[in-house]
């Protein structure tokens, strides 16, 4: 059974940076296209971006609100997905989930709070 | 960007009732429409993929249908444990998007 475990969330000031991690187990991570999805408090789900598998090019795509500020990367040797968050804004406050494309596996989420 | 509009936003329903949630897309999705259930404090759970494909472990009372721009999630004989928010999600084109969600309350 596959599992995803996020970490790295916390409180950060506007303009600050944070790096989230997502550790994968129980499935072939290197073959998986991976996504980040976020959910602001009391709100719905918002797709943040994805990264293809290295064999499919390893390219990334982002939602407009985060493009240029967030970067998704992966380390297949560590079965880990990353989300680098820069130039954070208060509206980036959310629970951040990693998930496989196709939605089979989701992590439990990690809370990022952007506040002065 | 493809906009997904769900209806209703909220519904209060009684156990054993049949529930229908609809999702309308701003452009054709083919069959690239998926449904998720999210209970408070939990991660989303995939219920239906590619419009109507069932998922192992998901009760058979959940089913999906539709094509193009109009899709439906049906819950037959609702149970108390189905109290949750339900989201449609499209993977037809980037950026991927979600519907705004439908909250089901059990009377």
Boltz contact constraints between the chains, C-beta under 6 A:
constraints:
  - contact:
      token1: [A, 44]
      token2: [B, 100]
      max_distance: 6.0
  - contact:
      token1: [A, 44]
      token2: [B, 101]
      max_distance: 6.0
  - contact:
      token1: [A, 45]
      token2: [B, 87]
      max_distance: 6.0
  - contact:
      token1: [A, 45]
      token2: [B, 98]
      max_distance: 6.0
  - contact:
      token1: [A, 47]
      token2: [B, 96]
      max_distance: 6.0
  - contact:
      token1: [A, 61]
      token2: [B, 94]
      max_distance: 6.0
  - contact:
      token1: [A, 63]
      token2: [B, 95]
      max_distance: 6.0
  - contact:
      token1: [A, 103]
      token2: [B, 34]
      max_distance: 6.0
  - contact:
      token1: [A, 103]
      token2: [B, 46]
      max_distance: 6.0
  - contact:
      token1: [A, 106]
      token2: [B, 43]
      max_distance: 6.0
  - contact:
      token1: [A, 106]
      token2: [B, 44]
      max_distance: 6.0
  - contact:
      token1: [A, 108]
      token2: [B, 43]
      max_distance: 6.0
